[in-house]
Amino acid sequence: MRFTIALCALAALVIPVSLPSAEAQVLICSPAPCVTANVQIGPSTTTTTLAGFALASEPIQTTETLGVTANYWNSMASCNSAGNSESGAFTSVNQGRTWSGGCQPASGTDAGPYQDPMAGYDVNGTFYSGQLGSPSGGSTNGVFLQSLPAGSPTWSRFAPTLSFTDSATEDFFLFDFPALYIDNNPASPHLYITAFEEGTDNDTGEIVSAVVVGVSSDGGATWATQRVSSIVPYPTVVAYPRVTAGPDDTVYVTWVQLNGTTTETVYSAYSTNLGTSYSSPIPGFSITNKAKVSCTTHLPLSWQVPNTCVRMFYYPNIVATEVGNVQTLFAVYADYNGGQVSTELR
């Protein structure tokens, strides 16, 4: 399956008074959106499909730097001798007109298969690329991250970024659905990764889940993990966390609590000390989904477009900003209103 990427500018950009070079110019269009030509950055084979991708841009208005992390599935023997799946990382310095990159090396002990890619830039131009992975010879999985400094051809590799919590009472063995956020502190950018962990209760054997956030203040070399949700037993599940930060560096996390019904609750927590500790979970609003239909593949209830077997990632994506000198958290998500799926902003 050929992988192409179409880039769309959502708003017209302002041209600076002076530009250091032609390469620094940004793509201008009015009215928005403007769409570049599709550029193939993945392999062109009939046996390769895309398992996911993430797009990032350097957080400087005059930059043209972009990065993509893509996970391939099947027949990637050139990257992974097992041929299961592999991660590719690509960068562009001219707003997507041309790309360089390819197979990304394993992150330390990470041996794949790779899923749920992440991508992000810090204010110093370092590109971070990561995904879920499985340690070589291990039965548990982890969230792995690598970094590529601006102008460098060499990736820095890190150990897994998150640690399982509450090991004395719970046997956590799985991370899933990670998300990455990098703040704009030029002296010491903080990296935040969130995911939900799943395991079994040591006393009852029940399946349990919880949401965690890891923070690094040294470019990904070391991480501290905090659990931000309650530990809940099945059939209640906490999943699909997202993380962001506001202009005052308050960190916000959201996740969805599923209770086995068609109505699910979005929770949030926040940190005012750069991820050292978090507030108690706060219920926000509910999302309604259509009852599950019979599918040949196993999908969680709210991953399906109503009355179909098509996956729908309905989880909220979040951003924090300042409105009237008040820190405000916005969430956009898909919701089923009884007749159709709508996109809503809270």
C-alpha positions in Angstrom: 0.0 0.0 0.0 1.5 3.3 -1.1 1.8 5.8 1.7 1.4 9.4 0.7 0.9 12.5 2.9 -1.1 15.5 2.0 -0.2 18.7 4.0 -2.8 21.3 4.7 -2.2 24.8 6.1 -5.2 25.6 8.4 -4.6 29.3 8.5 -2.6 31.9 6.5 0.8 32.6 8.0 2.3 36.1 8.4 5.5 36.7 6.4 8.3 38.2 8.5 9.8 41.6 7.5 13.1 39.9 6.5 14.0 36.3 5.8 17.5 34.9 6.2 17.2 32.8 3.1 14.8 31.5 0.5 14.6 28.1 2.3 13.2 29.8 5.4 10.2 31.1 3.6 6.9 29.6 4.7 4.2 28.5 2.3 1.5 31.2 2.1 -2.0 30.8 0.8 -5.2 32.8 1.0 -7.8 31.8 1.7 -6.8 28.8 3.7 -6.5 25.9 3.4 -3.6 25.4 0.9 -2.7 21.9 0.0 0.7 20.7 -1.2 1.2 17.9 -3.7 1.2 14.4 -2.2 4.7 13.1 -1.4 5.4 9.4 -1.0 7.5 8.8 2.1 6.8 5.1 2.7 7.6 1.9 0.8 5.6 1.1 -2.3 4.8 -2.6 -2.0 1.6 -4.5 -2.2 2.4 -6.4 1.0 3.0 -3.4 3.2 0.3 -1.5 5.0 0.4 1.4 7.3 -0.3 0.7 11.0 -0.4 4.3 12.1 1.4 7.7 11.7 2.1 10.9 13.6 3.0 14.3 12.2 5.0 17.0 14.0 6.2 20.5 13.2 8.9 22.6 14.7 7.2 25.2 17.0 8.7 28.3 15.3 6.5 30.3 12.9 9.2 30.8 10.2 10.3 27.2 10.1 9.5 24.8 7.3 10.6 21.7 9.3 8.2 18.8 9.6 8.6 15.2 10.9 6.6 12.0 10.4 6.8 8.7 12.3 5.0 5.9 10.5 4.5 2.2 11.5 4.5 -0.4 8.8 3.0 -3.8 8.9 4.2 -7.0 7.1 7.1 -7.6 4.9 9.5 -5.1 6.3 12.4 -7.5 6.2 14.8 -4.7 5.3 14.1 -3.1 8.6 13.1 -6.0 10.8 14.3 -9.5 10.2 11.1 -10.9 11.7 9.1 -9.0 9.1 6.3 -8.1 11.6 6.3 -4.4 11.8 8.8 -1.6 11.8 8.9 2.2 12.4 10.1 4.7 9.8 10.9 8.3 10.6 11.1 11.0 7.9 11.8 14.7 8.1 11.4 17.6 5.7 13.0 21.1 5.8 10.9 22.6 3.0 7.3 22.1 4.3 6.9 18.7 2.8 8.1 19.2 -0.7 10.9 16.7 -0.2 11.6 14.2 2.6 14.6 12.2 3.9 14.7 9.3 6.3 13.7 5.7 6.4 13.8 2.8 8.8 14.3 3.9 12.4 16.6 1.8 14.5 15.3 0.0 17.5 15.2 2.0 20.8 17.7 0.1 22.9 16.1 -3.2 24.0 13.0 -2.5 21.9 12.6 -5.3 19.4 9.1 -4.7 18.1 6.5 -5.1 16.9 5.8 -1.4 16.8 2.4 0.3 17.2 0.9 3.7 18.0 3.5 6.1 16.8 4.3 9.5 18.4 6.2 12.5 17.0 7.2 15.9 18.2 9.7 18.8 18.1 11.1 20.8 20.9 12.0 24.5 20.5 15.6 23.6 19.9 14.8 21.7 16.7 15.2 18.2 18.2 12.8 15.7 16.6 11.4 13.0 18.9 10.0 9.8 17.5 8.5 6.9 19.4 5.9 4.2 19.7 4.9 1.1 21.7 7.3 -1.8 21.5 8.2 -5.1 23.0 11.6 -5.7 24.7 13.7 -8.5 23.2 12.8 -11.7 24.9 10.3 -10.0 27.2 6.5 -10.5 27.5 5.7 -7.0 28.6 5.6 -4.0 26.3 6.8 -0.4 26.8 6.7 3.1 25.4 10.0 3.9 23.6 11.3 7.2 22.4 14.3 8.4 20.3 15.6 11.9 19.5 17.3 13.4 16.4 19.0 16.7 17.1 18.7 19.4 14.4 21.3 18.7 11.7 22.4 15.4 13.2 22.3 12.1 11.3 22.4 10.0 14.5 19.5 9.0 16.7 19.8 9.0 20.5 18.1 6.0 22.0 16.4 5.8 25.4 15.2 3.1 27.7 11.4 2.7 28.0 9.9 6.1 29.1 7.2 4.8 31.5 7.3 2.6 34.5 4.4 0.4 35.7 2.9 1.7 38.9 1.6 0.0 42.1 3.6 -3.2 41.5 3.0 -4.2 45.1 -0.8 -4.7 44.6 -1.2 -4.9 40.8 0.6 -6.9 38.1 0.7 -4.4 35.3 2.0 -5.9 32.0 0.7 -3.7 29.2 0.9 -0.1 28.1 -1.4 1.2 25.3 -2.3 4.2 23.3 0.5 6.6 24.2 0.6 10.4 23.5 3.5 12.8 23.5 3.6 16.5 24.4 6.7 18.8 24.5 6.6 22.2 26.2 8.3 25.4 24.8 10.9 25.9 27.6 14.1 26.7 25.6 16.5 26.1 28.5 15.0 22.7 29.5 12.1 21.4 27.4 9.8 19.1 29.4 8.7 16.0 27.6 5.4 14.4 28.7 4.2 10.9 27.6 0.9 9.4 28.7 -0.6 6.0 28.2 -2.9 3.6 30.0 -1.6 0.5 31.8 -3.4 -2.8 32.1 -2.8 -5.7 34.3 -4.3 -8.0 37.0 -5.1 -7.5 40.6 -2.7 -9.6 42.7 -5.4 -10.6 45.2 -8.5 -11.1 43.0 -7.0 -11.8 39.5 -9.4 -9.2 38.0 -8.3 -7.2 35.0 -7.5 -3.6 36.0 -6.4 -0.5 34.2 -5.0 3.0 35.1 -3.7 6.1 33.3 -0.1 7.3 33.9 2.0 10.2 32.8 5.8 10.3 32.5 7.9 13.4 32.5 11.5 14.1 31.5 13.4 17.3 31.9 16.7 16.1 30.4 15.7 15.5 26.8 14.4 11.9 27.4 17.4 10.5 29.3 15.5 9.9 32.5 11.8 9.7 33.4 9.5 9.9 36.4 6.1 8.2 36.1 2.9 9.3 38.0 -0.4 7.5 38.1 -3.1 10.1 37.5 -6.3 8.0 37.5 -7.8 5.6 39.9 -7.1 1.9 39.4 -10.4 0.4 38.1 -11.4 -3.2 37.7 -13.0 -4.6 34.5 -15.7 -4.1 33.1 -14.8 -0.5 33.9 -11.8 0.6 31.8 -9.8 3.9 31.7 -8.2 4.4 28.3 -7.2 6.8 25.5 -5.3 9.5 27.5 -4.0 12.7 26.0 -1.6 15.3 27.5 -0.9 19.0 26.9 0.2 22.1 28.8 -0.9 25.7 29.0 1.0 29.0 28.7 1.6 28.9 32.5 3.1 25.4 32.3 0.1 23.8 33.9 0.0 20.2 32.6 -3.4 18.8 31.7 -4.4 15.1 31.1 -7.7 13.7 29.8 -8.9 10.1 29.5 -12.1 8.2 28.9 -13.7 5.9 31.4 -15.7 3.1 29.8 -18.3 1.3 31.9 -19.6 -1.3 29.4 -22.5 1.0 28.3 -23.0 3.4 25.4 -22.3 6.4 27.7 -18.7 7.1 28.7 -17.2 9.8 30.9 -14.2 12.0 30.1 -12.0 12.7 33.1 -9.1 15.1 33.6 -6.3 15.9 36.0 -3.8 18.6 36.1 -0.4 19.4 37.5 1.0 22.8 38.6 4.5 21.6 39.3 5.6 20.3 35.9 4.3 16.8 36.4 5.7 16.1 39.8 2.1 15.5 41.2 -1.4 15.7 39.9 -4.8 16.8 41.1 -7.5 14.2 41.9 -9.4 13.0 38.8 -12.3 15.4 37.8 -15.3 14.1 35.7 -15.9 16.5 32.8 -18.5 15.4 30.2 -20.0 12.3 28.6 -19.7 10.8 25.2 -22.5 8.7 23.7 -21.8 5.8 21.3 -24.0 3.4 19.3 -24.5 -0.1 20.7 -22.0 -2.6 19.3 -22.9 -4.6 16.2 -21.6 -8.1 15.4 -18.1 -7.8 13.9 -15.7 -10.5 12.8 -12.8 -8.6 14.5 -12.7 -7.7 18.2 -13.1 -3.9 18.7 -13.9 -2.1 21.9 -17.4 -0.6 21.9 -16.6 2.9 21.1 -14.1 2.3 18.4 -16.8 1.6 15.9 -18.6 4.0 13.5 -22.3 3.4 14.5 -23.8 0.3 12.8 -20.5 -0.6 11.2 -17.3 -2.5 11.9 -15.1 0.5 11.0 -12.8 1.8 13.8 -13.5 5.3 15.0 -11.0 7.0 17.3 -13.5 9.1 19.1 -11.3 10.1 22.1 -10.9 13.8 22.8 -7.8 15.6 21.6 -6.9 18.5 23.9 -5.2 21.9 23.9 -4.7 24.4 26.7 -4.7 28.1 26.2 -5.4 31.4 28.0 -8.8 33.0 27.7 -9.3 36.2 29.6 -6.3 35.5 31.8 -7.8 32.2 32.7 -6.2 28.9 31.8 -8.7 27.0 29.6 -8.7 23.4 28.5 -10.4 22.6 25.2 -11.3 19.1 23.9 -12.6 18.1 20.5 -14.1 14.7 20.0 -16.6 12.7 18.0 -20.0 12.1 19.6 -23.0 10.0 18.6 -26.2 12.0 19.1 -28.6 9.2 18.3 -28.7 9.7 14.6 -25.3 10.7 13.4 -21.7 11.1 14.5 -20.9 14.8 15.1 -17.7 16.6 16.0 -18.0 18.6 19.2 -15.8 21.1 21.0 -15.9 21.5 24.8 
